[in-house]
Amino acid sequence: MGQNPASTPAPSDAPPRQQAKHVLRAEAAAVTGVIGQLDEQFDRAVQLILNCRGNVLVGGLGKSGIIARKISATFASTGTPSHFLHPTEAMHGDLGRIRAEDLLLLLSYGGQTDEVLALAALVRQDGVNVIAITGRADCHLARIADCALRVGDVTEACTHQLAPTASTTAMLALGDALALTVSAASDFSADDFAKRHPGGSLGRMMMPITQVLRFKARQNLPLVRDDQTVERVLHEAAKNRRAGAVLLVDSAGKLSGIFTDADLRRRLIDDGPAALALPVAEVMTAHPRRLNRDALVRDAVQMVREHRVDELPVVDADDQPVGLIDVQDLMALKVIEE
């Protein structure tokens, strides 16, 4: 048999990037290989977790333990209560953390780690369901568990085939697939995600747009009828204007257009003072892109990036303006760069 190209290390005199490419190919091959290992055991694991009325406790030792912490964090952030459980600490008192309604997900590529096996056997005696993530289905851990998910035989990226690398990457990918499949089956929504990620850039992106509105209709943002002249619009706006745009509304109070400082400058350059006598309806941007008041900050970011606009009106269900989001506000939130 020929060697798998992903398992062939770069020559010792090759540039460092060649070795890096070998590592990445080996890990990519390991993850791709997991797809072919999926069977009814995965479906059963998903159902066990969906039926779990307690926490999903995820455990492993060594590098597998590090991967277990990440998988547990993925579960917790996507709607499935989860904690990491150290198998050795469990045998010295932390078994008390496990309740009958919990479920245990254990990681061991070889499936023969003594502490992991002992933990699995003990909790099974108490009726706690156990799911295993291992390399092969014929290992000891797989036989103890209620169901076993396999990553298959993996060629490690390590030159000496010693350091857990591709195998742990494969287990991580399989754990993420399990957590996200459960999340999808649980109808975990974007709002649910936002509640669990209130901090950092993720949290800011998931904030309601109305929560970050600096310019609010009829407070510090004028709404002017679209049947006025440019000069009259500027007079009305000057009464309480801080934004770089004026929102125009029709007789029913619905958003009909936007007139920005940039629009005004262009008109003055083209027409001089005569621009002030023009009907604003002729020079405004009619039917501008807008956001619904139920939108999130991420929706504003997407629209700014896709359509290169600096000001976005925000409207209610009746298309009446409630405010204006400015690109500078998004920069201040650090969700978009200059």
Rosetta blueprint (number, residue, H / E / L):
1 M L
2 G L
3 Q L
4 N L
5 P H
6 A H
7 S H
8 T L
9 P L
10 A L
11 P L
12 S L
13 D L
14 A L
15 P L
16 P H
17 R H
18 Q H
19 Q H
20 A H
21 K H
22 H H
23 V H
24 L H
25 R H
26 A H
27 E H
28 A H
29 A H
30 A H
31 V H
32 T H
33 G H
34 V H
35 I H
36 G L
37 Q L
38 L L
39 D L
40 E H
41 Q H
42 F H
43 D H
44 R H
45 A H
46 V H
47 Q H
48 L H
49 I H
50 L H
51 N H
52 C L
53 R L
54 G L
55 N L
56 V E
57 L E
58 V E
59 G E
60 G E
61 L L
62 G L
63 K H
64 S H
65 G H
66 I H
67 I H
68 A H
69 R H
70 K H
71 I H
72 S H
73 A H
74 T H
75 F H
76 A H
77 S H
78 T L
79 G L
80 T L
81 P L
82 S E
83 H E
84 F E
85 L L
86 H L
87 P H
88 T H
89 E H
90 A H
91 M L
92 H L
93 G L
94 D H
95 L H
96 G H
97 R H
98 I L
99 R L
100 A L
101 E L
102 D L
103 L E
104 L E
105 L E
106 L E
107 L E
108 S L
109 Y L
110 G L
111 G L
112 Q L
113 T L
114 D H
115 E H
116 V H
117 L H
118 A H
119 L H
120 A H
121 A H
122 L H
123 V H
124 R H
125 Q H
126 D L
127 G L
128 V L
129 N E
130 V E
131 I E
132 A E
133 I E
134 T E
135 G L
136 R L
137 A L
138 D L
139 C L
140 H H
141 L H
142 A H
143 R H
144 I H
145 A L
146 D L
147 C E
148 A E
149 L E
150 R E
151 V L
152 G L
153 D L
154 V L
155 T L
156 E L
157 A L
158 C L
159 T L
160 H L
161 Q L
162 L L
163 A L
164 P L
165 T L
166 A H
167 S H
168 T H
169 T H
170 A H
171 M H
172 L H
173 A H
174 L H
175 G H
176 D H
177 A H
178 L H
179 A H
180 L H
181 T H
182 V H
183 S H
184 A H
185 A H
186 S L
187 D L
188 F L
189 S L
190 A H
191 D H
192 D H
193 F H
194 A H
195 K H
196 R H
197 H L
198 P L
199 G L
200 G H
201 S H
202 L H
203 G H
204 R H
205 M H
206 M L
207 M L
208 P E
209 I H
210 T H
211 Q H
212 V L
213 L L
214 R L
215 F E
216 K E
217 A E
218 R L
219 Q L
220 N L
221 L E
222 P L
223 L E
224 V E
225 R E
226 D L
227 D L
228 Q L
229 T E
230 V H
231 E H
232 R H
233 V H
234 L H
235 H H
236 E H
237 A H
238 A H
239 K L
240 N L
241 R L
242 R L
243 A L
244 G L
245 A E
246 V E
247 L E
248 L E
249 V E
250 D L
251 S L
252 A L
253 G L
254 K L
255 L E
256 S E
257 G E
258 I E
259 F E
260 T E
261 D H
262 A H
263 D H
264 L H
265 R H
266 R H
267 R H
268 L H
269 I H
270 D H
271 D H
272 G H
273 P H
274 A H
275 A H
276 L H
277 A H
278 L L
279 P E
280 V H
281 A H
282 E H
283 V H
284 M L
285 T E
286 A E
287 H L
288 P L
289 R L
290 R L
291 L E
292 N E
293 R L
294 D L
295 A L
296 L E
297 V H
298 R H
299 D H
300 A H
301 V H
302 Q H
303 M H
304 V H
305 R H
306 E H
307 H H
308 R L
309 V L
310 D L
311 E E
312 L E
313 P E
314 V E
315 V E
316 D L
317 A L
318 D L
319 D L
320 Q L
321 P E
322 V E
323 G E
324 L E
325 I E
326 D E
327 V H
328 Q H
329 D H
330 L H
331 M H
332 A H
333 L L
334 K L
335 V L
336 I L
337 E L
338 E L
